[in-house]
C-alpha cells in the first residue's frame, strides 16, 4: 500500500499499473497533476486488505480519501484488486 501511495505522489503510472491485478487493471490512468498527496494513514490491515486515509490538496483545499483496498498475492508479489470508499 505504501509503495502505491508513493507512486501516486510521484505520478508513477507504470508502477501503479504493474502493481494492479490483471483482472481489474485499467488500460491507463488519468493522474491529475493538480492533486498534491500529503499524508497516508494506515488504519487497519488484514490478510488481503488495507484500510487507509490518504490526505491530498486540490487548489489549496484539503480532501481525504478513505478506502478499504483489497490485494491478492501471486507468486510472492502483492497486487491491488479493488477498493471500497468508506
PARO-748385 format. One record per atom (N, C-alpha, C): residue in three letters; x, y, z. Coordinates in Angstrom, 3 decimals. Each point is the difference from the previous one (the first is absolute). Example, Ala and Ser with C-alpha at 12.3 -4.5 7.8 and 13.67 -1.06 7.14 Angstrom:
2
NODE,ALA,13.190,-5.690,7.800
NODE,ALA,-0.890,1.190,0.000
NODE,ALA,0.900,1.200,0.000
NODE,SER,-0.350,1.050,-0.720
NODE,SER,0.820,1.190,0.060
NODE,SER,-0.770,1.090,0.730
This chain:
86
NODE,UNK,0.827,-1.194,0.000
NODE,UNK,-0.827,1.194,0.000
NODE,UNK,0.867,1.252,0.000
NODE,UNK,1.017,-0.004,0.814
NODE,UNK,0.858,1.183,0.074
NODE,UNK,0.710,0.256,-1.332
NODE,UNK,0.405,-1.061,-0.668
NODE,UNK,0.683,0.195,-1.290
NODE,UNK,-0.959,0.567,-1.039
NODE,UNK,-1.270,-0.414,0.037
NODE,UNK,-0.981,0.553,-0.947
NODE,UNK,-0.291,1.464,0.329
NODE,UNK,-0.084,0.331,1.281
NODE,UNK,-0.198,1.398,0.388
NODE,UNK,1.157,0.853,-0.524
NODE,UNK,1.220,-0.476,0.198
NODE,UNK,1.175,0.723,-0.496
NODE,UNK,-0.058,0.161,-1.517
NODE,UNK,-0.473,-1.019,-0.684
NODE,UNK,-0.139,0.093,-1.459
NODE,UNK,-1.020,1.072,-0.380
NODE,UNK,-1.071,0.134,0.767
NODE,UNK,-0.957,1.083,-0.272
NODE,UNK,0.646,1.359,0.249
NODE,UNK,0.773,0.104,1.086
NODE,UNK,0.682,1.264,0.307
NODE,UNK,0.880,0.428,-1.169
NODE,UNK,0.722,-0.963,-0.577
NODE,UNK,0.944,0.296,-1.090
NODE,UNK,-0.603,-0.196,-1.395
NODE,UNK,-1.305,-0.269,-0.041
NODE,UNK,-0.710,-0.221,-1.265
NODE,UNK,0.683,-1.079,-0.853
NODE,UNK,0.356,-1.106,0.651
NODE,UNK,0.675,-1.100,-0.661
NODE,UNK,-1.041,-0.995,-0.523
NODE,UNK,-0.582,0.335,-1.136
NODE,UNK,-1.069,-0.818,-0.580
NODE,UNK,0.481,-1.417,-0.293
NODE,UNK,1.210,-0.156,-0.486
NODE,UNK,0.519,-1.327,-0.346
NODE,UNK,-0.018,-0.932,1.219
NODE,UNK,0.446,0.496,1.153
NODE,UNK,0.007,-0.831,1.205
NODE,UNK,-1.424,-0.305,0.457
NODE,UNK,-0.870,0.998,-0.042
NODE,UNK,-1.384,-0.227,0.421
NODE,UNK,-0.652,-1.090,-0.838
NODE,UNK,0.198,0.049,-1.303
NODE,UNK,-0.588,-1.018,-0.875
NODE,UNK,0.662,-1.362,0.220
NODE,UNK,1.306,-0.018,0.203
NODE,UNK,0.718,-1.251,0.232
NODE,UNK,-0.457,-0.678,1.291
NODE,UNK,-0.323,0.787,1.019
NODE,UNK,-0.400,-0.549,1.293
NODE,UNK,-1.517,-0.204,0.116
NODE,UNK,-0.711,0.152,-1.096
NODE,UNK,-1.455,-0.174,-0.055
NODE,UNK,-0.280,-1.379,-0.565
NODE,UNK,-0.843,-0.787,0.631
NODE,UNK,-0.290,-1.355,-0.474
NODE,UNK,-0.613,0.050,-1.399
NODE,UNK,0.443,-0.903,-0.847
NODE,UNK,-0.428,0.012,-1.406
NODE,UNK,-1.511,-0.104,-0.171
NODE,UNK,-0.714,-0.606,0.963
NODE,UNK,-1.449,-0.184,-0.135
NODE,UNK,-0.788,1.298,0.127
NODE,UNK,0.589,1.019,0.615
NODE,UNK,-0.709,1.274,0.189
NODE,UNK,0.804,1.199,-0.497
NODE,UNK,1.175,-0.230,-0.570
NODE,UNK,0.901,1.079,-0.431
NODE,UNK,-0.586,0.768,-1.184
NODE,UNK,-0.049,1.328,0.106
NODE,UNK,-0.438,0.811,-1.138
NODE,UNK,1.119,0.084,-1.049
NODE,UNK,-0.337,0.445,-1.176
NODE,UNK,0.990,0.153,-1.052
NODE,UNK,0.961,1.147,0.261
NODE,UNK,-0.487,1.026,0.670
NODE,UNK,0.829,1.159,0.335
NODE,UNK,-0.654,0.738,1.159
NODE,UNK,0.731,0.962,0.537
NODE,UNK,-0.504,0.810,1.109
NODE,UNK,0.052,1.468,-0.396
NODE,UNK,-0.915,0.756,0.528
NODE,UNK,0.015,1.452,-0.202
NODE,UNK,0.416,0.626,1.331
NODE,UNK,1.306,0.084,0.238
NODE,UNK,0.509,0.553,1.257
NODE,UNK,-0.017,1.522,-0.085
NODE,UNK,-0.802,0.603,0.832
NODE,UNK,-0.209,1.449,-0.021
NODE,UNK,1.199,0.720,0.621
NODE,UNK,0.725,0.796,-0.775
NODE,UNK,1.155,0.720,0.556
NODE,UNK,-0.382,1.064,1.027
NODE,UNK,-1.276,0.354,0.077
NODE,UNK,-0.447,0.996,0.981
NODE,UNK,-0.113,-0.598,1.406
NODE,UNK,-0.032,-1.317,0.095
NODE,UNK,-0.109,-0.652,1.305
NODE,UNK,1.386,-0.122,0.625
NODE,UNK,0.125,0.496,1.216
NODE,UNK,1.246,-0.085,0.775
NODE,UNK,-0.257,-0.894,1.205
NODE,UNK,0.519,-1.213,-0.057
NODE,UNK,-0.162,-0.943,1.105
NODE,UNK,0.911,0.420,1.141
NODE,UNK,-0.541,0.040,1.233
NODE,UNK,0.790,0.520,1.105
NODE,UNK,0.134,-0.932,1.203
NODE,UNK,-0.861,-1.006,0.136
NODE,UNK,0.115,-0.870,1.174
NODE,UNK,-0.754,-1.303,-0.221
NODE,UNK,0.579,-1.087,0.502
NODE,UNK,-0.650,-1.307,-0.015
NODE,UNK,-0.080,-0.520,1.422
NODE,UNK,-1.195,-0.405,0.419
NODE,UNK,-0.205,-0.587,1.316
NODE,UNK,-0.629,-1.381,-0.188
NODE,UNK,0.744,-1.051,0.370
NODE,UNK,-0.526,-1.362,-0.054
NODE,UNK,-0.829,-0.219,1.256
NODE,UNK,-1.264,-0.347,-0.188
NODE,UNK,-0.910,-0.195,1.126
NODE,UNK,0.019,-1.447,0.477
NODE,UNK,-0.065,-0.917,-0.959
NODE,UNK,-0.061,-1.422,0.342
NODE,UNK,0.441,-0.800,-1.208
NODE,UNK,0.575,-1.158,0.263
NODE,UNK,0.338,-0.902,-1.103
NODE,UNK,-0.270,-1.424,0.435
NODE,UNK,-0.271,-0.837,-0.995
NODE,UNK,-0.261,-1.415,0.257
NODE,UNK,0.721,-0.837,-1.035
NODE,UNK,-0.419,-1.237,-0.141
NODE,UNK,0.665,-0.910,-0.923
NODE,UNK,-0.064,0.463,-1.447
NODE,UNK,-1.084,0.679,-0.375
NODE,UNK,-0.151,0.382,-1.407
NODE,UNK,-0.558,1.411,-0.193
NODE,UNK,0.104,0.837,1.009
NODE,UNK,-0.531,1.360,-0.133
NODE,UNK,0.826,0.995,0.813
NODE,UNK,-0.132,1.270,-0.390
NODE,UNK,0.572,1.111,0.761
NODE,UNK,-1.038,1.114,0.015
NODE,UNK,-0.360,0.462,1.186
NODE,UNK,-0.884,1.161,0.126
NODE,UNK,0.874,1.201,0.307
NODE,UNK,-0.216,1.082,-0.727
NODE,UNK,0.863,1.168,0.153
NODE,UNK,-0.781,1.287,-0.232
NODE,UNK,0.605,1.099,0.437
NODE,UNK,-0.462,1.344,-0.336
NODE,UNK,1.191,0.721,-0.620
NODE,UNK,-0.180,0.487,-1.209
NODE,UNK,1.049,0.763,-0.691
NODE,UNK,-0.488,1.437,-0.145
NODE,UNK,0.801,0.930,0.479
NODE,UNK,-0.352,1.411,-0.055
NODE,UNK,0.704,0.640,-1.190
NODE,UNK,-0.749,0.831,-0.707
NODE,UNK,0.574,0.695,-1.151
NODE,UNK,-0.608,1.394,-0.114
NODE,UNK,0.647,0.827,-0.799
NODE,UNK,-0.487,1.365,-0.245
NODE,UNK,-0.294,0.173,-1.485
NODE,UNK,-1.080,0.701,-0.240
NODE,UNK,-0.351,0.419,-1.355
NODE,UNK,-0.284,1.490,0.071
NODE,UNK,0.790,0.777,-0.706
NODE,UNK,-0.121,1.455,-0.010
NODE,UNK,-0.031,0.555,1.428
NODE,UNK,0.878,-0.532,0.848
NODE,UNK,0.152,0.501,1.357
NODE,UNK,-0.989,-0.540,1.013
NODE,UNK,-1.007,-0.743,-0.444
NODE,UNK,-1.010,-0.520,0.913
NODE,UNK,0.286,-1.467,0.315
NODE,UNK,0.001,-0.351,1.294
NODE,UNK,0.292,-1.362,0.443
NODE,UNK,-1.196,-0.921,-0.212
NODE,UNK,0.318,-1.226,-0.409
NODE,UNK,-1.003,-1.052,-0.198
NODE,UNK,0.566,-1.293,0.576
NODE,UNK,-0.886,-0.937,0.315
NODE,UNK,0.433,-1.300,0.512
NODE,UNK,-0.644,-1.111,-0.821
NODE,UNK,0.807,-0.990,-0.310
NODE,UNK,-0.482,-1.215,-0.652
NODE,UNK,0.088,-1.108,1.034
NODE,UNK,-1.154,-0.545,0.386
NODE,UNK,-0.062,-1.081,0.980
NODE,UNK,-0.436,-1.244,-0.763
NODE,UNK,0.888,-1.001,-0.060
NODE,UNK,-0.272,-1.166,-0.833
NODE,UNK,0.444,-1.266,0.704
NODE,UNK,-0.714,-1.078,-0.280
NODE,UNK,0.418,-1.339,0.400
NODE,UNK,0.371,-0.711,-1.295
NODE,UNK,1.300,-0.188,-0.215
NODE,UNK,0.521,-0.584,-1.225
NODE,UNK,0.222,-1.490,0.179
NODE,UNK,-0.345,-0.754,-1.039
NODE,UNK,0.251,-1.442,0.011
NODE,UNK,1.234,-0.301,-0.837
NODE,UNK,0.800,-0.949,0.482
NODE,UNK,1.214,-0.423,-0.678
NODE,UNK,0.012,-1.518,-0.110
NODE,UNK,0.736,-0.498,-0.978
NODE,UNK,0.191,-1.439,-0.152
NODE,UNK,1.489,-0.243,-0.225
NODE,UNK,0.493,-1.094,0.573
NODE,UNK,1.413,-0.340,-0.175
NODE,UNK,0.115,-1.082,-1.073
NODE,UNK,0.864,0.253,-0.967
NODE,UNK,0.242,-0.938,-1.093
NODE,UNK,1.508,-0.181,-0.117
NODE,UNK,0.458,-1.229,0.131
NODE,UNK,1.425,-0.328,-0.122
NODE,UNK,0.866,0.930,0.861
NODE,UNK,-0.452,0.254,1.223
NODE,UNK,0.773,0.801,0.932
NODE,UNK,-0.127,1.506,-0.153
NODE,UNK,-0.764,0.470,-0.987
NODE,UNK,-0.198,1.441,-0.202
NODE,UNK,-1.444,0.373,0.301
NODE,UNK,-0.179,1.198,0.588
NODE,UNK,-1.331,0.500,0.323
NODE,UNK,-0.510,0.890,-1.117
NODE,UNK,-1.287,-0.170,-0.333
NODE,UNK,-0.648,0.787,-1.047
NODE,UNK,-1.305,0.593,0.533
NODE,UNK,-0.223,1.259,-0.331
NODE,UNK,-1.244,0.689,0.342
NODE,UNK,-1.120,-0.591,-0.853
NODE,UNK,-1.132,-0.315,0.611
NODE,UNK,-1.159,-0.543,-0.727
NODE,UNK,-1.048,1.095,-0.185
NODE,UNK,-0.480,0.534,1.115
NODE,UNK,-1.005,1.057,-0.050
NODE,UNK,-0.121,0.633,1.376
NODE,UNK,-0.837,1.011,0.097
NODE,UNK,-0.181,0.675,1.278
NODE,UNK,-1.418,0.500,0.163
NODE,UNK,-0.420,0.080,1.242
NODE,UNK,-1.308,0.520,0.340
NODE,UNK,0.201,1.262,0.815
NODE,UNK,-0.485,1.130,-0.523
NODE,UNK,0.111,1.258,0.725
NODE,UNK,-0.930,-0.052,1.194
NODE,UNK,0.515,0.483,1.114
NODE,UNK,-0.753,-0.019,1.251
NODE,UNK,-0.717,1.331,0.201
